Amino acid sequence: MMQAIEEPVPHDSPRERILAAARKIFLDGPPEQATMDAVAHQAGMSKKTIYREFKSQVELLAALLI
C-alpha cells in the first residue's frame, strides 16, 4: 500500500511565526497589550514584516480566529 506524500508545512514561515506570537500575546495578557509592536517583538521581526503579511491588526486577529 502506498502512502500519500505530504507537502512540507512551513512552520517557520513569517506568517506562522507572526500568528504564533500574536496567539501568545492575546492569550497571556489584556487585549490592550496586543499591539503590532508587541507582536513584532514577540515574533523577532520588524513591524514592516508584520504589515507585509497582515494589512491591519483586525486582519491579524481575524486570521487567529479562523
PyMOL Python script that loads the backbone (N, CA, C, O; Angstrom):
from pymol import cmd

cmd.read_pdbstr("""\
ATOM      1  N   MET A   1       0.847  -1.183   0.000  1.00  0.00           N
ATOM      2  CA  MET A   1       0.000   0.000   0.000  1.00  0.00           C
ATOM      3  C   MET A   1       0.888   1.240   0.000  1.00  0.00           C
ATOM      4  O   MET A   1       1.819   1.338   0.800  1.00  0.00           O
ATOM      5  N   MET A   2       0.611   2.164  -0.871  1.00  0.00           N
ATOM      6  CA  MET A   2       1.417   3.380  -0.974  1.00  0.00           C
ATOM      7  C   MET A   2       0.842   4.469  -0.082  1.00  0.00           C
ATOM      8  O   MET A   2      -0.373   4.621   0.047  1.00  0.00           O
ATOM      9  N   GLN A   3       1.738   5.212   0.522  1.00  0.00           N
ATOM     10  CA  GLN A   3       1.305   6.340   1.344  1.00  0.00           C
ATOM     11  C   GLN A   3       1.372   7.612   0.515  1.00  0.00           C
ATOM     12  O   GLN A   3       2.254   7.775  -0.328  1.00  0.00           O
ATOM     13  N   ALA A   4       0.439   8.499   0.763  1.00  0.00           N
ATOM     14  CA  ALA A   4       0.462   9.792   0.085  1.00  0.00           C
ATOM     15  C   ALA A   4       1.619  10.622   0.626  1.00  0.00           C
ATOM     16  O   ALA A   4       1.901  10.620   1.824  1.00  0.00           O
ATOM     17  N   ILE A   5       2.267  11.316  -0.267  1.00  0.00           N
ATOM     18  CA  ILE A   5       3.364  12.196   0.143  1.00  0.00           C
ATOM     19  C   ILE A   5       2.764  13.534   0.534  1.00  0.00           C
ATOM     20  O   ILE A   5       2.044  14.162  -0.243  1.00  0.00           O
ATOM     21  N   GLU A   6       3.070  13.954   1.743  1.00  0.00           N
ATOM     22  CA  GLU A   6       2.546  15.228   2.234  1.00  0.00           C
ATOM     23  C   GLU A   6       3.496  16.354   1.889  1.00  0.00           C
ATOM     24  O   GLU A   6       4.716  16.200   1.952  1.00  0.00           O
ATOM     25  N   GLU A   7       2.928  17.473   1.527  1.00  0.00           N
ATOM     26  CA  GLU A   7       3.730  18.672   1.294  1.00  0.00           C
ATOM     27  C   GLU A   7       4.245  19.163   2.639  1.00  0.00           C
ATOM     28  O   GLU A   7       3.502  19.160   3.621  1.00  0.00           O
ATOM     29  N   PRO A   8       5.497  19.582   2.698  1.00  0.00           N
ATOM     30  CA  PRO A   8       6.003  20.112   3.968  1.00  0.00           C
ATOM     31  C   PRO A   8       5.275  21.389   4.362  1.00  0.00           C
ATOM     32  O   PRO A   8       5.013  22.252   3.524  1.00  0.00           O
ATOM     33  N   VAL A   9       4.957  21.496   5.620  1.00  0.00           N
ATOM     34  CA  VAL A   9       4.289  22.691   6.135  1.00  0.00           C
ATOM     35  C   VAL A   9       5.361  23.646   6.645  1.00  0.00           C
ATOM     36  O   VAL A   9       6.166  23.270   7.497  1.00  0.00           O
ATOM     37  N   PRO A  10       5.384  24.870   6.138  1.00  0.00           N
ATOM     38  CA  PRO A  10       6.425  25.816   6.555  1.00  0.00           C
ATOM     39  C   PRO A  10       6.149  26.397   7.942  1.00  0.00           C
ATOM     40  O   PRO A  10       5.656  27.518   8.065  1.00  0.00           O
ATOM     41  N   HIS A  11       6.466  25.635   8.973  1.00  0.00           N
ATOM     42  CA  HIS A  11       6.189  26.078  10.343  1.00  0.00           C
ATOM     43  C   HIS A  11       6.972  27.329  10.717  1.00  0.00           C
ATOM     44  O   HIS A  11       6.570  28.085  11.601  1.00  0.00           O
ATOM     45  N   ASP A  12       8.072  27.534  10.046  1.00  0.00           N
ATOM     46  CA  ASP A  12       8.886  28.696  10.370  1.00  0.00           C
ATOM     47  C   ASP A  12       8.666  29.846   9.395  1.00  0.00           C
ATOM     48  O   ASP A  12       9.465  30.781   9.348  1.00  0.00           O
ATOM     49  N   SER A  13       7.599  29.783   8.625  1.00  0.00           N
ATOM     50  CA  SER A  13       7.323  30.878   7.702  1.00  0.00           C
ATOM     51  C   SER A  13       7.003  32.134   8.509  1.00  0.00           C
ATOM     52  O   SER A  13       6.537  32.041   9.644  1.00  0.00           O
ATOM     53  N   PRO A  14       7.249  33.295   7.933  1.00  0.00           N
ATOM     54  CA  PRO A  14       6.933  34.530   8.662  1.00  0.00           C
ATOM     55  C   PRO A  14       5.484  34.569   9.144  1.00  0.00           C
ATOM     56  O   PRO A  14       5.217  34.988  10.270  1.00  0.00           O
ATOM     57  N   ARG A  15       4.563  34.142   8.315  1.00  0.00           N
ATOM     58  CA  ARG A  15       3.147  34.166   8.689  1.00  0.00           C
ATOM     59  C   ARG A  15       2.891  33.293   9.917  1.00  0.00           C
ATOM     60  O   ARG A  15       2.181  33.708  10.834  1.00  0.00           O
ATOM     61  N   GLU A  16       3.459  32.095   9.943  1.00  0.00           N
ATOM     62  CA  GLU A  16       3.273  31.195  11.083  1.00  0.00           C
ATOM     63  C   GLU A  16       3.913  31.759  12.345  1.00  0.00           C
ATOM     64  O   GLU A  16       3.341  31.644  13.430  1.00  0.00           O
ATOM     65  N   ARG A  17       5.089  32.365  12.219  1.00  0.00           N
ATOM     66  CA  ARG A  17       5.747  32.973  13.378  1.00  0.00           C
ATOM     67  C   ARG A  17       4.920  34.129  13.925  1.00  0.00           C
ATOM     68  O   ARG A  17       4.806  34.298  15.139  1.00  0.00           O
ATOM     69  N   ILE A  18       4.345  34.924  13.029  1.00  0.00           N
ATOM     70  CA  ILE A  18       3.514  36.059  13.441  1.00  0.00           C
ATOM     71  C   ILE A  18       2.267  35.556  14.163  1.00  0.00           C
ATOM     72  O   ILE A  18       1.911  36.064  15.226  1.00  0.00           O
ATOM     73  N   LEU A  19       1.614  34.567  13.587  1.00  0.00           N
ATOM     74  CA  LEU A  19       0.398  34.032  14.207  1.00  0.00           C
ATOM     75  C   LEU A  19       0.694  33.418  15.573  1.00  0.00           C
ATOM     76  O   LEU A  19      -0.087  33.585  16.510  1.00  0.00           O
ATOM     77  N   ALA A  20       1.802  32.720  15.689  1.00  0.00           N
ATOM     78  CA  ALA A  20       2.171  32.134  16.981  1.00  0.00           C
ATOM     79  C   ALA A  20       2.438  33.223  18.014  1.00  0.00           C
ATOM     80  O   ALA A  20       2.019  33.107  19.166  1.00  0.00           O
ATOM     81  N   ALA A  21       3.129  34.275  17.605  1.00  0.00           N
ATOM     82  CA  ALA A  21       3.424  35.385  18.517  1.00  0.00           C
ATOM     83  C   ALA A  21       2.141  36.091  18.938  1.00  0.00           C
ATOM     84  O   ALA A  21       1.950  36.387  20.118  1.00  0.00           O
ATOM     85  N   ALA A  22       1.264  36.359  17.979  1.00  0.00           N
ATOM     86  CA  ALA A  22       0.007  37.044  18.283  1.00  0.00           C
ATOM     87  C   ALA A  22      -0.862  36.194  19.205  1.00  0.00           C
ATOM     88  O   ALA A  22      -1.473  36.710  20.141  1.00  0.00           O
ATOM     89  N   ARG A  23      -0.915  34.901  18.940  1.00  0.00           N
ATOM     90  CA  ARG A  23      -1.708  33.993  19.782  1.00  0.00           C
ATOM     91  C   ARG A  23      -1.213  34.048  21.228  1.00  0.00           C
ATOM     92  O   ARG A  23      -2.013  34.126  22.160  1.00  0.00           O
ATOM     93  N   LYS A  24       0.097  34.006  21.407  1.00  0.00           N
ATOM     94  CA  LYS A  24       0.677  34.052  22.754  1.00  0.00           C
ATOM     95  C   LYS A  24       0.322  35.363  23.450  1.00  0.00           C
ATOM     96  O   LYS A  24      -0.055  35.359  24.622  1.00  0.00           O
ATOM     97  N   ILE A  25       0.441  36.473  22.743  1.00  0.00           N
ATOM     98  CA  ILE A  25       0.145  37.781  23.335  1.00  0.00           C
ATOM     99  C   ILE A  25      -1.334  37.888  23.700  1.00  0.00           C
ATOM    100  O   ILE A  25      -1.671  38.347  24.791  1.00  0.00           O
ATOM    101  N   PHE A  26      -2.214  37.469  22.798  1.00  0.00           N
ATOM    102  CA  PHE A  26      -3.653  37.550  23.068  1.00  0.00           C
ATOM    103  C   PHE A  26      -4.055  36.662  24.238  1.00  0.00           C
ATOM    104  O   PHE A  26      -4.952  37.018  25.002  1.00  0.00           O
ATOM    105  N   LEU A  27      -3.405  35.513  24.390  1.00  0.00           N
ATOM    106  CA  LEU A  27      -3.768  34.591  25.466  1.00  0.00           C
ATOM    107  C   LEU A  27      -3.139  34.951  26.803  1.00  0.00           C
ATOM    108  O   LEU A  27      -3.706  34.651  27.854  1.00  0.00           O
ATOM    109  N   ASP A  28      -1.975  35.590  26.775  1.00  0.00           N
ATOM    110  CA  ASP A  28      -1.236  35.855  28.015  1.00  0.00           C
ATOM    111  C   ASP A  28      -1.558  37.174  28.700  1.00  0.00           C
ATOM    112  O   ASP A  28      -1.244  37.340  29.878  1.00  0.00           O
ATOM    113  N   GLY A  29      -2.166  38.101  28.005  1.00  0.00           N
ATOM    114  CA  GLY A  29      -2.362  39.400  28.632  1.00  0.00           C
ATOM    115  C   GLY A  29      -3.647  40.068  28.201  1.00  0.00           C
ATOM    116  O   GLY A  29      -4.437  39.502  27.445  1.00  0.00           O
ATOM    117  N   PRO A  30      -3.846  41.272  28.688  1.00  0.00           N
ATOM    118  CA  PRO A  30      -5.049  42.018  28.308  1.00  0.00           C
ATOM    119  C   PRO A  30      -4.975  42.443  26.837  1.00  0.00           C
ATOM    120  O   PRO A  30      -3.882  42.604  26.294  1.00  0.00           O
ATOM    121  N   PRO A  31      -6.116  42.622  26.201  1.00  0.00           N
ATOM    122  CA  PRO A  31      -6.149  42.987  24.788  1.00  0.00           C
ATOM    123  C   PRO A  31      -5.357  44.254  24.450  1.00  0.00           C
ATOM    124  O   PRO A  31      -4.840  44.390  23.341  1.00  0.00           O
ATOM    125  N   GLU A  32      -5.266  45.173  25.405  1.00  0.00           N
ATOM    126  CA  GLU A  32      -4.552  46.424  25.143  1.00  0.00           C
ATOM    127  C   GLU A  32      -3.073  46.182  24.843  1.00  0.00           C
ATOM    128  O   GLU A  32      -2.426  47.004  24.194  1.00  0.00           O
ATOM    129  N   GLN A  33      -2.544  45.064  25.312  1.00  0.00           N
ATOM    130  CA  GLN A  33      -1.129  44.762  25.083  1.00  0.00           C
ATOM    131  C   GLN A  33      -0.880  44.108  23.730  1.00  0.00           C
ATOM    132  O   GLN A  33       0.272  43.917  23.339  1.00  0.00           O
ATOM    133  N   ALA A  34      -1.933  43.766  23.020  1.00  0.00           N
ATOM    134  CA  ALA A  34      -1.800  43.075  21.741  1.00  0.00           C
ATOM    135  C   ALA A  34      -1.626  44.071  20.599  1.00  0.00           C
ATOM    136  O   ALA A  34      -2.458  44.156  19.695  1.00  0.00           O
ATOM    137  N   THR A  35      -0.536  44.817  20.658  1.00  0.00           N
ATOM    138  CA  THR A  35      -0.240  45.789  19.606  1.00  0.00           C
ATOM    139  C   THR A  35       0.611  45.135  18.524  1.00  0.00           C
ATOM    140  O   THR A  35       1.202  44.076  18.739  1.00  0.00           O
ATOM    141  N   MET A  36       0.666  45.770  17.370  1.00  0.00           N
ATOM    142  CA  MET A  36       1.516  45.264  16.297  1.00  0.00           C
ATOM    143  C   MET A  36       2.986  45.327  16.716  1.00  0.00           C
ATOM    144  O   MET A  36       3.777  44.467  16.328  1.00  0.00           O
ATOM    145  N   ASP A  37       3.351  46.332  17.498  1.00  0.00           N
ATOM    146  CA  ASP A  37       4.724  46.410  18.019  1.00  0.00           C
ATOM    147  C   ASP A  37       5.031  45.197  18.895  1.00  0.00           C
ATOM    148  O   ASP A  37       6.100  44.597  18.782  1.00  0.00           O
ATOM    149  N   ALA A  38       4.094  44.842  19.762  1.00  0.00           N
ATOM    150  CA  ALA A  38       4.293  43.701  20.656  1.00  0.00           C
ATOM    151  C   ALA A  38       4.399  42.396  19.869  1.00  0.00           C
ATOM    152  O   ALA A  38       5.219  41.536  20.191  1.00  0.00           O
ATOM    153  N   VAL A  39       3.573  42.254  18.846  1.00  0.00           N
ATOM    154  CA  VAL A  39       3.624  41.049  18.010  1.00  0.00           C
ATOM    155  C   VAL A  39       4.966  40.971  17.288  1.00  0.00           C
ATOM    156  O   VAL A  39       5.584  39.908  17.231  1.00  0.00           O
ATOM    157  N   ALA A  40       5.410  42.087  16.744  1.00  0.00           N
ATOM    158  CA  ALA A  40       6.701  42.116  16.049  1.00  0.00           C
ATOM    159  C   ALA A  40       7.829  41.732  16.996  1.00  0.00           C
ATOM    160  O   ALA A  40       8.705  40.943  16.643  1.00  0.00           O
ATOM    161  N   HIS A  41       7.803  42.287  18.183  1.00  0.00           N
ATOM    162  CA  HIS A  41       8.840  41.979  19.175  1.00  0.00           C
ATOM    163  C   HIS A  41       8.810  40.499  19.547  1.00  0.00           C
ATOM    164  O   HIS A  41       9.853  39.845  19.583  1.00  0.00           O
ATOM    165  N   GLN A  42       7.631  39.976  19.821  1.00  0.00           N
ATOM    166  CA  GLN A  42       7.478  38.569  20.206  1.00  0.00           C
ATOM    167  C   GLN A  42       7.928  37.638  19.078  1.00  0.00           C
ATOM    168  O   GLN A  42       8.533  36.597  19.336  1.00  0.00           O
ATOM    169  N   ALA A  43       7.634  38.010  17.834  1.00  0.00           N
ATOM    170  CA  ALA A  43       7.993  37.177  16.684  1.00  0.00           C
ATOM    171  C   ALA A  43       9.455  37.333  16.289  1.00  0.00           C
ATOM    172  O   ALA A  43       9.984  36.533  15.517  1.00  0.00           O
ATOM    173  N   GLY A  44      10.110  38.371  16.823  1.00  0.00           N
ATOM    174  CA  GLY A  44      11.511  38.605  16.491  1.00  0.00           C
ATOM    175  C   GLY A  44      11.700  39.132  15.088  1.00  0.00           C
ATOM    176  O   GLY A  44      12.659  38.777  14.403  1.00  0.00           O
ATOM    177  N   MET A  45      10.779  39.984  14.663  1.00  0.00           N
ATOM    178  CA  MET A  45      10.877  40.563  13.323  1.00  0.00           C
ATOM    179  C   MET A  45      10.390  42.001  13.354  1.00  0.00           C
ATOM    180  O   MET A  45       9.865  42.470  14.364  1.00  0.00           O
ATOM    181  N   SER A  46      10.568  42.686  12.250  1.00  0.00           N
ATOM    182  CA  SER A  46      10.185  44.094  12.200  1.00  0.00           C
ATOM    183  C   SER A  46       8.678  44.242  12.008  1.00  0.00           C
ATOM    184  O   SER A  46       7.994  43.334  11.536  1.00  0.00           O
ATOM    185  N   LYS A  47       8.193  45.406  12.389  1.00  0.00           N
ATOM    186  CA  LYS A  47       6.772  45.703  12.200  1.00  0.00           C
ATOM    187  C   LYS A  47       6.443  45.740  10.703  1.00  0.00           C
ATOM    188  O   LYS A  47       5.329  45.409  10.299  1.00  0.00           O
ATOM    189  N   LYS A  48       7.407  46.139   9.899  1.00  0.00           N
ATOM    190  CA  LYS A  48       7.216  46.166   8.444  1.00  0.00           C
ATOM    191  C   LYS A  48       6.893  44.758   7.926  1.00  0.00           C
ATOM    192  O   LYS A  48       6.035  44.590   7.059  1.00  0.00           O
ATOM    193  N   THR A  49       7.584  43.758   8.461  1.00  0.00           N
ATOM    194  CA  THR A  49       7.321  42.375   8.059  1.00  0.00           C
ATOM    195  C   THR A  49       5.922  41.946   8.481  1.00  0.00           C
ATOM    196  O   THR A  49       5.235  41.238   7.743  1.00  0.00           O
ATOM    197  N   ILE A  50       5.503  42.371   9.660  1.00  0.00           N
ATOM    198  CA  ILE A  50       4.152  42.050  10.132  1.00  0.00           C
ATOM    199  C   ILE A  50       3.118  42.623   9.160  1.00  0.00           C
ATOM    200  O   ILE A  50       2.174  41.938   8.766  1.00  0.00           O
ATOM    201  N   TYR A  51       3.309  43.882   8.782  1.00  0.00           N
ATOM    202  CA  TYR A  51       2.349  44.533   7.887  1.00  0.00           C
ATOM    203  C   TYR A  51       2.421  43.998   6.460  1.00  0.00           C
ATOM    204  O   TYR A  51       1.470  44.166   5.697  1.00  0.00           O
ATOM    205  N   ARG A  52       3.517  43.362   6.086  1.00  0.00           N
ATOM    206  CA  ARG A  52       3.591  42.719   4.778  1.00  0.00           C
ATOM    207  C   ARG A  52       2.647  41.518   4.728  1.00  0.00           C
ATOM    208  O   ARG A  52       2.046  41.231   3.692  1.00  0.00           O
ATOM    209  N   GLU A  53       2.527  40.830   5.846  1.00  0.00           N
ATOM    210  CA  GLU A  53       1.667  39.641   5.922  1.00  0.00           C
ATOM    211  C   GLU A  53       0.217  39.980   6.260  1.00  0.00           C
ATOM    212  O   GLU A  53      -0.711  39.354   5.747  1.00  0.00           O
ATOM    213  N   PHE A  54       0.032  40.967   7.117  1.00  0.00           N
ATOM    214  CA  PHE A  54      -1.307  41.358   7.579  1.00  0.00           C
ATOM    215  C   PHE A  54      -1.435  42.870   7.457  1.00  0.00           C
ATOM    216  O   PHE A  54      -0.623  43.609   8.014  1.00  0.00           O
ATOM    217  N   LYS A  55      -2.429  43.324   6.746  1.00  0.00           N
ATOM    218  CA  LYS A  55      -2.581  44.760   6.469  1.00  0.00           C
ATOM    219  C   LYS A  55      -3.019  45.564   7.685  1.00  0.00           C
ATOM    220  O   LYS A  55      -2.839  46.781   7.722  1.00  0.00           O
ATOM    221  N   SER A  56      -3.592  44.892   8.682  1.00  0.00           N
ATOM    222  CA  SER A  56      -4.054  45.607   9.873  1.00  0.00           C
ATOM    223  C   SER A  56      -4.117  44.648  11.056  1.00  0.00           C
ATOM    224  O   SER A  56      -4.010  43.431  10.903  1.00  0.00           O
ATOM    225  N   GLN A  57      -4.291  45.224  12.227  1.00  0.00           N
ATOM    226  CA  GLN A  57      -4.437  44.423  13.441  1.00  0.00           C
ATOM    227  C   GLN A  57      -5.726  43.600  13.370  1.00  0.00           C
ATOM    228  O   GLN A  57      -5.773  42.471  13.858  1.00  0.00           O
ATOM    229  N   VAL A  58      -6.751  44.160  12.770  1.00  0.00           N
ATOM    230  CA  VAL A  58      -8.026  43.451  12.616  1.00  0.00           C
ATOM    231  C   VAL A  58      -7.839  42.220  11.726  1.00  0.00           C
ATOM    232  O   VAL A  58      -8.370  41.149  12.020  1.00  0.00           O
ATOM    233  N   GLU A  59      -7.083  42.378  10.640  1.00  0.00           N
ATOM    234  CA  GLU A  59      -6.820  41.246   9.747  1.00  0.00           C
ATOM    235  C   GLU A  59      -6.034  40.148  10.472  1.00  0.00           C
ATOM    236  O   GLU A  59      -6.297  38.961  10.281  1.00  0.00           O
ATOM    237  N   LEU A  60      -5.087  40.547  11.289  1.00  0.00           N
ATOM    238  CA  LEU A  60      -4.311  39.586  12.074  1.00  0.00           C
ATOM    239  C   LEU A  60      -5.213  38.849  13.062  1.00  0.00           C
ATOM    240  O   LEU A  60      -5.130  37.627  13.182  1.00  0.00           O
ATOM    241  N   LEU A  61      -6.058  39.568  13.756  1.00  0.00           N
ATOM    242  CA  LEU A  61      -6.986  38.950  14.705  1.00  0.00           C
ATOM    243  C   LEU A  61      -7.940  37.995  13.986  1.00  0.00           C
ATOM    244  O   LEU A  61      -8.229  36.909  14.489  1.00  0.00           O
ATOM    245  N   ALA A  62      -8.423  38.396  12.818  1.00  0.00           N
ATOM    246  CA  ALA A  62      -9.320  37.532  12.046  1.00  0.00           C
ATOM    247  C   ALA A  62      -8.619  36.230  11.659  1.00  0.00           C
ATOM    248  O   ALA A  62      -9.231  35.163  11.691  1.00  0.00           O
ATOM    249  N   ALA A  63      -7.349  36.315  11.299  1.00  0.00           N
ATOM    250  CA  ALA A  63      -6.592  35.109  10.941  1.00  0.00           C
ATOM    251  C   ALA A  63      -6.442  34.179  12.142  1.00  0.00           C
ATOM    252  O   ALA A  63      -6.420  32.959  11.981  1.00  0.00           O
ATOM    253  N   LEU A  64      -6.340  34.739  13.328  1.00  0.00           N
ATOM    254  CA  LEU A  64      -6.253  33.916  14.538  1.00  0.00           C
ATOM    255  C   LEU A  64      -7.568  33.193  14.815  1.00  0.00           C
ATOM    256  O   LEU A  64      -7.570  32.072  15.326  1.00  0.00           O
ATOM    257  N   LEU A  65      -8.668  33.828  14.482  1.00  0.00           N
ATOM    258  CA  LEU A  65      -9.986  33.269  14.786  1.00  0.00           C
ATOM    259  C   LEU A  65     -10.449  32.232  13.771  1.00  0.00           C
ATOM    260  O   LEU A  65     -11.358  31.450  14.047  1.00  0.00           O
ATOM    261  N   ILE A  66      -9.834  32.227  12.618  1.00  0.00           N
ATOM    262  CA  ILE A  66     -10.250  31.291  11.555  1.00  0.00           C
ATOM    263  C   ILE A  66      -9.553  29.963  11.718  1.00  0.00           C
ATOM    264  O   ILE A  66      -9.772  29.048  10.923  1.00  0.00           O
TER     265      ILE A  66
END
""", "prot")
cmd.dss("prot")
cmd.show_as("cartoon", "prot")
cmd.util.cbc("prot")
cmd.orient("prot")
